[in-house]
Amino acid sequence: MNTIVLIAFCLGVSLLFSEIFRKAKYPRVIGQIIAGIILGFPFVKLLFTTQNISDIGFLSELGIVFLLLLVGLEINIPKLRRSSKDALLIAVSSAIIPFILGFGLMRWLGYSNLVAAVLGSSLALTAEGSKLAVLIETKVLNTRVGSIMLGAGILDDIFEVIFLALLLAYLKRTHFYLQLVPITLIGIIIVIYLSLKLVPKLFKAMEDEKSKISILSTVIVIGFGAAAISHIIGFGPVIGAFLGGLFIQRMNKGRKLERLGIDRLKVLTFALIIPFFFINIGMHFNFESIISHPSLLLYVLAVAVAGKMIGTIIVTPLTTLNLKQTTLIGWGMNSRGAIELIIAEIARVNNIIPIEIYSAIVVMAVVTTLMFPFALKYYLRRYPGIMDERA
């Protein structure tokens, strides 16, 4: 299928199902994931070439970068700072508990330590992109609970980098990351210099010119530049895109964000690019694995959900949150469908995990991603003030 035809076809299916769910008063992202699952049906997938699937994967990556750039531009920094302790406790606990449970499950089923470590890592991680898309769409990102979810998710990205780096180091048997230290230091020096000297002058020139297109282009270039630098030094593009957005917001302090074209960027992102992120998740859904290994899938799914929920809820007494709030955050941390799929794919390609484990991870990622929008809608309806209330 031609790339242009592919984009038109996927966006059309995504729009249809997202509007169906919007009219039913559910987040659009549910419809977009369902669209991805339908596009992943074997008889539909026959229409796609290997290059088509690769193109969707690329657009999905692009969507994550745009999304985290938007979050960095819009996030309420004081609220994020105030929630740092709660976010840290939740991030650490909700990563350790599912890792231990996943590792233990694999050893109990007779798999090797390496297979157990891969599955445990996949269960420990959280997909920041899918969770944030729901928070932004429901307009609760800048609430107290939304800020804690964001903070915990950003910290979780660090764990993702560590797990991925360990897997790559095991495969390459190399000290590649140690060789990046001088490159990292040079990159940091360059970024600091540009941040202090060049970027403020650039924004001032764009504002004097009063060109909305130039300002929006500058925002995108800075955001993707930060994502690229973060990727080059080994931290992945997600953290860089978020920090790029925060930096732009800081440079724009005291001015209206609308002058940066944030609303236009949001419309472009959610209408054109983000659908491919959720389509990509849905297309990984594997029906054969459900039929061939149903018990394994149920074990993995149960441990995945229980691990995140327990890991989040047990720290409630140590936080400023109540039980309802930590339970909701647990559903948010339960969303997966990003780095864990990359880890699973790398492990599969290198024959580290068998196909039934890979399929279970993929299906688990799709199902847990679908759970959060329903849980958030229920909690917002049942407890209207839950996002900002105090314990």
Number of C-alpha atoms within 10 A of each C-alpha: 13 11 13 8 10 17 18 12 14 18 19 13 19 28 17 13 20 23 17 16 17 14 11 10 10 18 23 25 29 24 25 30 29 23 28 27 21 19 25 22 16 13 9 10 14 10 11 16 12 8 12 17 15 13 17 22 17 14 21 22 21 18 22 26 25 28 28 28 30 25 24 24 26 17 20 17 16 9 17 22 13 13 22 17 17 21 24 18 18 31 29 18 21 29 25 19 23 27 26 18 21 28 23 19 19 23 16 11 10 11 16 14 13 16 19 25 20 27 30 27 27 30 32 32 31 32 26 26 25 26 26 22 23 21 21 17 13 16 11 17 24 21 19 22 25 25 26 28 29 27 23 27 25 22 18 25 22 16 19 25 16 15 21 21 17 13 19 17 14 10 13 10 10 11 9 12 12 9 10 13 13 11 12 16 12 10 16 15 11 11 16 11 12 12 15 11 11 12 17 15 12 13 19 13 14 18 15 9 11 12 14 16 13 17 22 17 15 18 24 19 13 18 28 23 17 24 26 19 19 22 16 15 18 16 20 19 25 26 22 24 32 25 21 27 28 23 19 23 22 13 15 17 10 8 10 11 15 10 15 26 17 18 13 13 19 18 11 13 19 18 14 14 22 26 28 30 26 29 29 29 29 28 23 21 26 19 14 12 19 17 10 11 14 13 12 19 22 14 14 23 21 13 23 29 22 17 25 31 24 17 25 29 22 16 18 20 11 11 15 14 22 15 15 16 23 26 21 24 26 24 22 32 32 29 28 31 30 25 20 26 20 13 22 24 18 17 22 16 11 10 10 17 21 13 15 17 22 22 24 25 28 26 23 26 28 27 20 22 28 23 16 24 24 14 15 20 16 13 17 15 10 10 13 11 11 20 21 15 15 11 13
